[in-house]
Amino acid sequence: MLHSMNYYLDLTLLKNTFLFWLVLCHFALTTTAQIRLGAEDTASYLSELKGKKIGVVAHQASLIFSSGNQKHLVDFLLEHTIKIKGVFAPEHGFRGVADAGEKIEDGKDPLTQLSIYSLYGKNRKPSPDQLEGIELMIFDLQDVGVRFFTYLSTLHYVLEACAEQNIPVILLDRPNPNSHYVDGPVLNLENSSFVGMHPVPIVYGMTIGEYAKMINGEGWLSNGVSCNLKVIPIQNYTHQTPYRLPVRPSPNLPNAQAVALYPSLCLLEPTEISIGRGTDKQFQLYGHPLFPRQQFSFIPEPNFGSKSPKHNGTLCYGVDLTQIEKPNKLEIKWLIDAYSIFPKKSTFFLKGFDRISGDRNLKTQIEQQIPESEIRKTWKQDLEKFKKIRAKYLIYP
């Protein structure tokens, strides 16, 4: 009996020891070192700024996080006696409060009294006058990995303007929250605009630093110029590393779900359908007053980031996507669904759809009710070609 009891205790101890090491190994395999942003690797760039007149491309998400605190990059540089000659602001402005598409004027930042030059106002490319005296440009914008997010176009014009004026650019890289897949139609250059300048798919799976290298390396800047570019990389990061943005990158992307659904639901933006602007669920739902009556409904009203939302004050019926899983591909099923149940099909698409899709065929394919699987086949060749180009500029696995 005693022998049996000891045997039982030995087995129990062995089992518990095995479970302990199993849990420990699982923890070791699934726990990764904390992501360190390019902006936080100050030792890699701060010394290069000393004694120079600096320009900074930044917005409200250009933050440095340390010991649980956050500080704006501009404030950090000023504290370290860096001479900032001017700040260049993208769409939504330096403090990130302007509506989508709202033109922004030049001005002064009330907190720092620095000159703010708008790159979403009368000009979208820094002018030679604005760049005069600047010896080095710092670029630090939080991108979301989607072709029609205009920070890519701002990046293009900053690189181009600095190349023309022989001003080096240091780009402080940040994670792309939609970096885990590559999908969608590749932009046909006949649809090139400020919401899509380059022959890339809607979701391109690169950080903004990798994308900057691609702009330079593929010769996309005007007149064959090339920018003197240095990318300060993210540490402890891969393209499959989940990343939740600590600050909204624009007024209508309030949370991780909105950022994840933005690539897909933005295809409904240039249609009659509301995608939640004027609610607290922007890019997390879709609907219309003429949709069939159903349990879920919403009423768009003016709010932060949307002064005059589509279907303002009108009851809309639709679909709530706040609880669905994060997509691993560009979802066009919501576009197909919305078109199929919309009663006035001749008015469904608005001006500008081809600029957002980047594809001359998608609108016709939806109207002709081509199956989704067949639509995706028409993207395949260009996607494979892009992936080969993309591979040349990746910094992270």
Secondary structure in CASP SS format (residue, H / E / C, confidence):
PFRMAT SS
TARGET T0000
AUTHOR 0000-0000-0000
METHOD secondary structure of the structure
MODEL  1
M C 1.00
L H 1.00
H H 1.00
S H 1.00
M H 1.00
N H 1.00
Y H 1.00
Y H 1.00
L H 1.00
D H 1.00
L H 1.00
T H 1.00
L H 1.00
L H 1.00
K H 1.00
N H 1.00
T H 1.00
F H 1.00
L H 1.00
F H 1.00
W H 1.00
L H 1.00
V H 1.00
L H 1.00
C H 1.00
H H 1.00
F H 1.00
A H 1.00
L H 1.00
T H 1.00
T C 1.00
T C 1.00
A C 1.00
Q C 1.00
I C 1.00
R E 1.00
L C 1.00
G H 1.00
A H 1.00
E H 1.00
D C 1.00
T H 1.00
A H 1.00
S H 1.00
Y C 1.00
L H 1.00
S H 1.00
E H 1.00
L H 1.00
K C 1.00
G C 1.00
K C 1.00
K E 1.00
I E 1.00
G E 1.00
V E 1.00
V E 1.00
A E 1.00
H C 1.00
Q C 1.00
A C 1.00
S C 1.00
L E 1.00
I E 1.00
F E 1.00
S E 1.00
S C 1.00
G C 1.00
N E 1.00
Q E 1.00
K E 1.00
H E 1.00
L H 1.00
V H 1.00
D H 1.00
F H 1.00
L H 1.00
L H 1.00
E H 1.00
H C 1.00
T C 1.00
I C 1.00
K E 1.00
I E 1.00
K E 1.00
G E 1.00
V E 1.00
F E 1.00
A E 1.00
P C 1.00
E C 1.00
H C 1.00
G C 1.00
F C 1.00
R C 1.00
G C 1.00
V C 1.00
A C 1.00
D C 1.00
A C 1.00
G C 1.00
E C 1.00
K C 1.00
I C 1.00
E C 1.00
D C 1.00
G E 1.00
K E 1.00
D C 1.00
P C 1.00
L C 1.00
T C 1.00
Q C 1.00
L C 1.00
S E 1.00
I E 1.00
Y E 1.00
S E 1.00
L C 1.00
Y C 1.00
G C 1.00
K C 1.00
N C 1.00
R C 1.00
K C 1.00
P C 1.00
S C 1.00
P H 1.00
D H 1.00
Q H 1.00
L H 1.00
E C 1.00
G C 1.00
I C 1.00
E C 1.00
L E 1.00
M E 1.00
I E 1.00
F E 1.00
D E 1.00
L C 1.00
Q C 1.00
D C 1.00
V C 1.00
G C 1.00
V E 1.00
R C 1.00
F C 1.00
F C 1.00
T C 1.00
Y H 1.00
L H 1.00
S H 1.00
T H 1.00
L H 1.00
H H 1.00
Y H 1.00
V H 1.00
L H 1.00
E H 1.00
A H 1.00
C H 1.00
A H 1.00
E H 1.00
Q C 1.00
N C 1.00
I C 1.00
P C 1.00
V E 1.00
I E 1.00
L E 1.00
L E 1.00
D C 1.00
R C 1.00
P C 1.00
N C 1.00
P C 1.00
N C 1.00
S C 1.00
H C 1.00
Y C 1.00
V C 1.00
D E 1.00
G E 1.00
P E 1.00
V E 1.00
L C 1.00
N C 1.00
L H 1.00
E H 1.00
N H 1.00
S C 1.00
S E 1.00
F C 1.00
V C 1.00
G E 1.00
M C 1.00
H C 1.00
P C 1.00
V C 1.00
P E 1.00
I E 1.00
V E 1.00
Y C 1.00
G C 1.00
M C 1.00
T C 1.00
I H 1.00
G H 1.00
E H 1.00
Y H 1.00
A H 1.00
K H 1.00
M H 1.00
I H 1.00
N H 1.00
G H 1.00
E C 1.00
G C 1.00
W C 1.00
L C 1.00
S H 1.00
N H 1.00
G H 1.00
V C 1.00
S C 1.00
C C 1.00
N C 1.00
L E 1.00
K E 1.00
V E 1.00
I E 1.00
P C 1.00
I C 1.00
Q E 1.00
N C 1.00
Y C 1.00
T C 1.00
H C 1.00
Q C 1.00
T C 1.00
P C 1.00
Y C 1.00
R C 1.00
L C 1.00
P C 1.00
V C 1.00
R C 1.00
P C 1.00
S C 1.00
P C 1.00
N C 1.00
L C 1.00
P C 1.00
N C 1.00
A H 1.00
Q H 1.00
A H 1.00
V H 1.00
A H 1.00
L H 1.00
Y H 1.00
P H 1.00
S H 1.00
L H 1.00
C H 1.00
L H 1.00
L H 1.00
E C 1.00
P C 1.00
T E 1.00
E C 1.00
I C 1.00
S E 1.00
I C 1.00
G C 1.00
R C 1.00
G C 1.00
T C 1.00
D C 1.00
K C 1.00
Q C 1.00
F C 1.00
Q C 1.00
L E 1.00
Y E 1.00
G E 1.00
H E 1.00
P C 1.00
L C 1.00
F C 1.00
P C 1.00
R C 1.00
Q C 1.00
Q C 1.00
F C 1.00
S E 1.00
F E 1.00
I C 1.00
P C 1.00
E C 1.00
P C 1.00
N E 1.00
F C 1.00
G C 1.00
S E 1.00
K C 1.00
S C 1.00
P C 1.00
K C 1.00
H C 1.00
N C 1.00
G C 1.00
T C 1.00
L C 1.00
C E 1.00
Y E 1.00
G E 1.00
V E 1.00
D E 1.00
L C 1.00
T C 1.00
Q C 1.00
I C 1.00
E C 1.00
K C 1.00
P C 1.00
N C 1.00
K C 1.00
L C 1.00
E C 1.00
I C 1.00
K H 1.00
W H 1.00
L H 1.00
I H 1.00
D H 1.00
A H 1.00
Y H 1.00
S H 1.00
I H 1.00
F C 1.00
P C 1.00
K C 1.00
K H 1.00
S H 1.00
T H 1.00
F C 1.00
F E 1.00
L C 1.00
K C 1.00
G C 1.00
F H 1.00
D H 1.00
R H 1.00
I H 1.00
S H 1.00
G C 1.00
D C 1.00
R C 1.00
N C 1.00
L H 1.00
K H 1.00
T H 1.00
Q H 1.00
I H 1.00
E H 1.00
Q C 1.00
Q C 1.00
I C 1.00
P C 1.00
E H 1.00
S H 1.00
E H 1.00
I H 1.00
R H 1.00
K H 1.00
T C 1.00
W C 1.00
K H 1.00
Q H 1.00
D H 1.00
L H 1.00
E H 1.00
K H 1.00
F H 1.00
K H 1.00
K H 1.00
I H 1.00
R H 1.00
A H 1.00
K C 1.00
Y C 1.00
L C 1.00
I C 1.00
Y C 1.00
P C 1.00
END
